[in-house]
Amino acid sequence: MWFDRFARTVNGFSASPLATALVAALIVVWGVSGPHFRFSDTWQLAMNTLSSIITFLMVFIITNAQKRDTDALNLKLDLLIAANPATSNKAVGIETASNNDIAEVRDEIASNVRQDSE
């Protein structure tokens, strides 16, 4: 998907030192341009609109990156659980279960751990 590729690219760039320097420079330009435009309503509207658009877009990009990372981590954990014969496969894919199902599995595992330690 084009958004995934776009989100990965922007997310990678936004974590770079160059992006931090660019944002710092933009803040300086923003601060210096205010008096030049006499902090007019048009200037304030443009600055508020620009910052809102960037913030709104970054929320979706960061959420996309977090979901991708979480999905990959859950897959790796599922593979480790499935590969270990000493573990219960009940936890595989549990991230999609209801809160009640998760609580039941957690309680069952805690009970088994207590029994094993006695």
PyMOL CGO cylinders between C-alpha atoms (Angstrom):
from pymol import cmd
from pymol.cgo import CYLINDER

trace = [
    CYLINDER, 0.00, 0.00, 0.00, 1.18, 3.49, -0.75, 0.3, 1, 1, 1, 1, 1, 1,
    CYLINDER, 1.18, 3.49, -0.75, 0.31, 4.79, 2.73, 0.3, 1, 1, 1, 1, 1, 1,
    CYLINDER, 0.31, 4.79, 2.73, 2.46, 2.12, 4.42, 0.3, 1, 1, 1, 1, 1, 1,
    CYLINDER, 2.46, 2.12, 4.42, 5.43, 3.06, 2.25, 0.3, 1, 1, 1, 1, 1, 1,
    CYLINDER, 5.43, 3.06, 2.25, 4.77, 6.77, 2.83, 0.3, 1, 1, 1, 1, 1, 1,
    CYLINDER, 4.77, 6.77, 2.83, 4.37, 6.25, 6.60, 0.3, 1, 1, 1, 1, 1, 1,
    CYLINDER, 4.37, 6.25, 6.60, 7.60, 4.22, 6.85, 0.3, 1, 1, 1, 1, 1, 1,
    CYLINDER, 7.60, 4.22, 6.85, 9.51, 6.89, 4.93, 0.3, 1, 1, 1, 1, 1, 1,
    CYLINDER, 9.51, 6.89, 4.93, 8.13, 9.80, 6.95, 0.3, 1, 1, 1, 1, 1, 1,
    CYLINDER, 8.13, 9.80, 6.95, 8.52, 7.91, 10.23, 0.3, 1, 1, 1, 1, 1, 1,
    CYLINDER, 8.52, 7.91, 10.23, 12.14, 7.10, 9.44, 0.3, 1, 1, 1, 1, 1, 1,
    CYLINDER, 12.14, 7.10, 9.44, 12.87, 10.68, 8.43, 0.3, 1, 1, 1, 1, 1, 1,
    CYLINDER, 12.87, 10.68, 8.43, 11.06, 12.20, 11.42, 0.3, 1, 1, 1, 1, 1, 1,
    CYLINDER, 11.06, 12.20, 11.42, 13.34, 10.26, 13.78, 0.3, 1, 1, 1, 1, 1, 1,
    CYLINDER, 13.34, 10.26, 13.78, 16.50, 11.61, 12.14, 0.3, 1, 1, 1, 1, 1, 1,
    CYLINDER, 16.50, 11.61, 12.14, 18.73, 14.44, 13.40, 0.3, 1, 1, 1, 1, 1, 1,
    CYLINDER, 18.73, 14.44, 13.40, 18.09, 16.28, 10.12, 0.3, 1, 1, 1, 1, 1, 1,
    CYLINDER, 18.09, 16.28, 10.12, 14.35, 16.39, 10.84, 0.3, 1, 1, 1, 1, 1, 1,
    CYLINDER, 14.35, 16.39, 10.84, 15.02, 17.76, 14.32, 0.3, 1, 1, 1, 1, 1, 1,
    CYLINDER, 15.02, 17.76, 14.32, 17.25, 20.47, 12.86, 0.3, 1, 1, 1, 1, 1, 1,
    CYLINDER, 17.25, 20.47, 12.86, 14.63, 21.34, 10.23, 0.3, 1, 1, 1, 1, 1, 1,
    CYLINDER, 14.63, 21.34, 10.23, 11.90, 21.63, 12.85, 0.3, 1, 1, 1, 1, 1, 1,
    CYLINDER, 11.90, 21.63, 12.85, 14.14, 23.83, 15.02, 0.3, 1, 1, 1, 1, 1, 1,
    CYLINDER, 14.14, 23.83, 15.02, 14.85, 26.05, 12.00, 0.3, 1, 1, 1, 1, 1, 1,
    CYLINDER, 14.85, 26.05, 12.00, 11.13, 26.21, 11.19, 0.3, 1, 1, 1, 1, 1, 1,
    CYLINDER, 11.13, 26.21, 11.19, 10.36, 27.32, 14.74, 0.3, 1, 1, 1, 1, 1, 1,
    CYLINDER, 10.36, 27.32, 14.74, 12.95, 30.09, 14.46, 0.3, 1, 1, 1, 1, 1, 1,
    CYLINDER, 12.95, 30.09, 14.46, 11.51, 31.20, 11.09, 0.3, 1, 1, 1, 1, 1, 1,
    CYLINDER, 11.51, 31.20, 11.09, 8.01, 31.07, 12.58, 0.3, 1, 1, 1, 1, 1, 1,
    CYLINDER, 8.01, 31.07, 12.58, 9.06, 33.22, 15.55, 0.3, 1, 1, 1, 1, 1, 1,
    CYLINDER, 9.06, 33.22, 15.55, 10.94, 35.72, 13.39, 0.3, 1, 1, 1, 1, 1, 1,
    CYLINDER, 10.94, 35.72, 13.39, 8.19, 35.99, 10.78, 0.3, 1, 1, 1, 1, 1, 1,
    CYLINDER, 8.19, 35.99, 10.78, 5.54, 36.94, 13.35, 0.3, 1, 1, 1, 1, 1, 1,
    CYLINDER, 5.54, 36.94, 13.35, 6.71, 40.50, 13.94, 0.3, 1, 1, 1, 1, 1, 1,
    CYLINDER, 6.71, 40.50, 13.94, 7.38, 40.94, 10.21, 0.3, 1, 1, 1, 1, 1, 1,
    CYLINDER, 7.38, 40.94, 10.21, 3.72, 40.17, 9.46, 0.3, 1, 1, 1, 1, 1, 1,
    CYLINDER, 3.72, 40.17, 9.46, 2.62, 42.07, 12.61, 0.3, 1, 1, 1, 1, 1, 1,
    CYLINDER, 2.62, 42.07, 12.61, 1.08, 38.85, 13.92, 0.3, 1, 1, 1, 1, 1, 1,
    CYLINDER, 1.08, 38.85, 13.92, -1.86, 39.45, 11.58, 0.3, 1, 1, 1, 1, 1, 1,
    CYLINDER, -1.86, 39.45, 11.58, -4.96, 37.29, 11.59, 0.3, 1, 1, 1, 1, 1, 1,
    CYLINDER, -4.96, 37.29, 11.59, -3.92, 35.81, 8.24, 0.3, 1, 1, 1, 1, 1, 1,
    CYLINDER, -3.92, 35.81, 8.24, -0.47, 34.93, 9.59, 0.3, 1, 1, 1, 1, 1, 1,
    CYLINDER, -0.47, 34.93, 9.59, -1.97, 33.34, 12.71, 0.3, 1, 1, 1, 1, 1, 1,
    CYLINDER, -1.97, 33.34, 12.71, -4.50, 31.40, 10.63, 0.3, 1, 1, 1, 1, 1, 1,
    CYLINDER, -4.50, 31.40, 10.63, -1.77, 30.13, 8.30, 0.3, 1, 1, 1, 1, 1, 1,
    CYLINDER, -1.77, 30.13, 8.30, 0.47, 29.07, 11.21, 0.3, 1, 1, 1, 1, 1, 1,
    CYLINDER, 0.47, 29.07, 11.21, -2.37, 27.38, 13.10, 0.3, 1, 1, 1, 1, 1, 1,
    CYLINDER, -2.37, 27.38, 13.10, -3.59, 25.59, 9.99, 0.3, 1, 1, 1, 1, 1, 1,
    CYLINDER, -3.59, 25.59, 9.99, -0.10, 24.39, 9.07, 0.3, 1, 1, 1, 1, 1, 1,
    CYLINDER, -0.10, 24.39, 9.07, 0.67, 23.15, 12.57, 0.3, 1, 1, 1, 1, 1, 1,
    CYLINDER, 0.67, 23.15, 12.57, -2.72, 21.41, 12.81, 0.3, 1, 1, 1, 1, 1, 1,
    CYLINDER, -2.72, 21.41, 12.81, -2.25, 19.63, 9.49, 0.3, 1, 1, 1, 1, 1, 1,
    CYLINDER, -2.25, 19.63, 9.49, 1.25, 18.46, 10.41, 0.3, 1, 1, 1, 1, 1, 1,
    CYLINDER, 1.25, 18.46, 10.41, 0.12, 17.30, 13.87, 0.3, 1, 1, 1, 1, 1, 1,
    CYLINDER, 0.12, 17.30, 13.87, -2.91, 15.48, 12.47, 0.3, 1, 1, 1, 1, 1, 1,
    CYLINDER, -2.91, 15.48, 12.47, -0.82, 13.72, 9.82, 0.3, 1, 1, 1, 1, 1, 1,
    CYLINDER, -0.82, 13.72, 9.82, 1.89, 12.75, 12.30, 0.3, 1, 1, 1, 1, 1, 1,
    CYLINDER, 1.89, 12.75, 12.30, -0.70, 11.16, 14.61, 0.3, 1, 1, 1, 1, 1, 1,
    CYLINDER, -0.70, 11.16, 14.61, -1.72, 8.77, 11.84, 0.3, 1, 1, 1, 1, 1, 1,
    CYLINDER, -1.72, 8.77, 11.84, 1.87, 8.10, 10.78, 0.3, 1, 1, 1, 1, 1, 1,
    CYLINDER, 1.87, 8.10, 10.78, 2.98, 7.33, 14.34, 0.3, 1, 1, 1, 1, 1, 1,
    CYLINDER, 2.98, 7.33, 14.34, -0.10, 5.16, 14.95, 0.3, 1, 1, 1, 1, 1, 1,
    CYLINDER, -0.10, 5.16, 14.95, 0.63, 3.25, 11.73, 0.3, 1, 1, 1, 1, 1, 1,
    CYLINDER, 0.63, 3.25, 11.73, 4.23, 2.65, 12.80, 0.3, 1, 1, 1, 1, 1, 1,
    CYLINDER, 4.23, 2.65, 12.80, 3.20, 1.53, 16.30, 0.3, 1, 1, 1, 1, 1, 1,
    CYLINDER, 3.20, 1.53, 16.30, 0.60, -0.88, 14.92, 0.3, 1, 1, 1, 1, 1, 1,
    CYLINDER, 0.60, -0.88, 14.92, 3.09, -2.35, 12.47, 0.3, 1, 1, 1, 1, 1, 1,
    CYLINDER, 3.09, -2.35, 12.47, 5.68, -2.78, 15.24, 0.3, 1, 1, 1, 1, 1, 1,
    CYLINDER, 5.68, -2.78, 15.24, 3.12, -4.30, 17.61, 0.3, 1, 1, 1, 1, 1, 1,
    CYLINDER, 3.12, -4.30, 17.61, 1.88, -6.73, 14.95, 0.3, 1, 1, 1, 1, 1, 1,
    CYLINDER, 1.88, -6.73, 14.95, 5.44, -7.83, 14.16, 0.3, 1, 1, 1, 1, 1, 1,
    CYLINDER, 5.44, -7.83, 14.16, 6.26, -8.25, 17.85, 0.3, 1, 1, 1, 1, 1, 1,
    CYLINDER, 6.26, -8.25, 17.85, 3.09, -10.28, 18.46, 0.3, 1, 1, 1, 1, 1, 1,
    CYLINDER, 3.09, -10.28, 18.46, 3.92, -12.53, 15.52, 0.3, 1, 1, 1, 1, 1, 1,
    CYLINDER, 3.92, -12.53, 15.52, 7.44, -13.13, 16.86, 0.3, 1, 1, 1, 1, 1, 1,
    CYLINDER, 7.44, -13.13, 16.86, 6.07, -13.91, 20.33, 0.3, 1, 1, 1, 1, 1, 1,
    CYLINDER, 6.07, -13.91, 20.33, 3.48, -16.28, 18.83, 0.3, 1, 1, 1, 1, 1, 1,
    CYLINDER, 3.48, -16.28, 18.83, 6.26, -18.09, 16.96, 0.3, 1, 1, 1, 1, 1, 1,
    CYLINDER, 6.26, -18.09, 16.96, 8.32, -18.42, 20.16, 0.3, 1, 1, 1, 1, 1, 1,
    CYLINDER, 8.32, -18.42, 20.16, 5.33, -19.71, 22.11, 0.3, 1, 1, 1, 1, 1, 1,
    CYLINDER, 5.33, -19.71, 22.11, 4.42, -22.21, 19.40, 0.3, 1, 1, 1, 1, 1, 1,
    CYLINDER, 4.42, -22.21, 19.40, 8.03, -23.42, 19.08, 0.3, 1, 1, 1, 1, 1, 1,
    CYLINDER, 8.03, -23.42, 19.08, 8.44, -24.13, 22.79, 0.3, 1, 1, 1, 1, 1, 1,
    CYLINDER, 8.44, -24.13, 22.79, 6.84, -27.45, 23.76, 0.3, 1, 1, 1, 1, 1, 1,
    CYLINDER, 6.84, -27.45, 23.76, 6.79, -26.45, 27.45, 0.3, 1, 1, 1, 1, 1, 1,
    CYLINDER, 6.79, -26.45, 27.45, 4.40, -23.55, 26.85, 0.3, 1, 1, 1, 1, 1, 1,
    CYLINDER, 4.40, -23.55, 26.85, 0.65, -23.47, 26.40, 0.3, 1, 1, 1, 1, 1, 1,
    CYLINDER, 0.65, -23.47, 26.40, -0.53, -22.42, 22.97, 0.3, 1, 1, 1, 1, 1, 1,
    CYLINDER, -0.53, -22.42, 22.97, -3.50, -20.64, 24.57, 0.3, 1, 1, 1, 1, 1, 1,
    CYLINDER, -3.50, -20.64, 24.57, -1.55, -17.37, 24.46, 0.3, 1, 1, 1, 1, 1, 1,
    CYLINDER, -1.55, -17.37, 24.46, -0.97, -17.54, 20.70, 0.3, 1, 1, 1, 1, 1, 1,
    CYLINDER, -0.97, -17.54, 20.70, -3.03, -14.80, 19.08, 0.3, 1, 1, 1, 1, 1, 1,
    CYLINDER, -3.03, -14.80, 19.08, -4.45, -13.66, 22.41, 0.3, 1, 1, 1, 1, 1, 1,
    CYLINDER, -4.45, -13.66, 22.41, -4.12, -10.00, 21.41, 0.3, 1, 1, 1, 1, 1, 1,
    CYLINDER, -4.12, -10.00, 21.41, -7.32, -10.44, 19.38, 0.3, 1, 1, 1, 1, 1, 1,
    CYLINDER, -7.32, -10.44, 19.38, -9.29, -12.01, 22.26, 0.3, 1, 1, 1, 1, 1, 1,
    CYLINDER, -9.29, -12.01, 22.26, -11.82, -10.21, 24.45, 0.3, 1, 1, 1, 1, 1, 1,
    CYLINDER, -11.82, -10.21, 24.45, -10.79, -8.77, 27.80, 0.3, 1, 1, 1, 1, 1, 1,
    CYLINDER, -10.79, -8.77, 27.80, -12.66, -11.56, 29.59, 0.3, 1, 1, 1, 1, 1, 1,
    CYLINDER, -12.66, -11.56, 29.59, -10.86, -14.25, 27.58, 0.3, 1, 1, 1, 1, 1, 1,
    CYLINDER, -10.86, -14.25, 27.58, -7.51, -12.61, 28.32, 0.3, 1, 1, 1, 1, 1, 1,
    CYLINDER, -7.51, -12.61, 28.32, -8.33, -12.49, 32.04, 0.3, 1, 1, 1, 1, 1, 1,
    CYLINDER, -8.33, -12.49, 32.04, -9.32, -16.18, 32.02, 0.3, 1, 1, 1, 1, 1, 1,
    CYLINDER, -9.32, -16.18, 32.02, -6.07, -17.24, 30.33, 0.3, 1, 1, 1, 1, 1, 1,
    CYLINDER, -6.07, -17.24, 30.33, -4.03, -14.99, 32.65, 0.3, 1, 1, 1, 1, 1, 1,
    CYLINDER, -4.03, -14.99, 32.65, -5.73, -16.48, 35.73, 0.3, 1, 1, 1, 1, 1, 1,
    CYLINDER, -5.73, -16.48, 35.73, -5.22, -20.02, 34.43, 0.3, 1, 1, 1, 1, 1, 1,
    CYLINDER, -5.22, -20.02, 34.43, -1.53, -19.40, 33.75, 0.3, 1, 1, 1, 1, 1, 1,
    CYLINDER, -1.53, -19.40, 33.75, -1.06, -17.76, 37.16, 0.3, 1, 1, 1, 1, 1, 1,
    CYLINDER, -1.06, -17.76, 37.16, -2.76, -20.75, 38.80, 0.3, 1, 1, 1, 1, 1, 1,
    CYLINDER, -2.76, -20.75, 38.80, -0.49, -23.17, 36.92, 0.3, 1, 1, 1, 1, 1, 1,
    CYLINDER, -0.49, -23.17, 36.92, 2.60, -21.19, 37.94, 0.3, 1, 1, 1, 1, 1, 1,
    CYLINDER, 2.60, -21.19, 37.94, 1.51, -21.24, 41.60, 0.3, 1, 1, 1, 1, 1, 1,
    CYLINDER, 1.51, -21.24, 41.60, 0.90, -25.01, 41.42, 0.3, 1, 1, 1, 1, 1, 1,
    CYLINDER, 0.90, -25.01, 41.42, 4.30, -25.60, 39.80, 0.3, 1, 1, 1, 1, 1, 1,
    CYLINDER, 4.30, -25.60, 39.80, 6.10, -23.58, 42.47, 0.3, 1, 1, 1, 1, 1, 1,
    CYLINDER, 6.10, -23.58, 42.47, 4.51, -25.50, 45.36, 0.3, 1, 1, 1, 1, 1, 1,
]
cmd.load_cgo(trace, "trace")
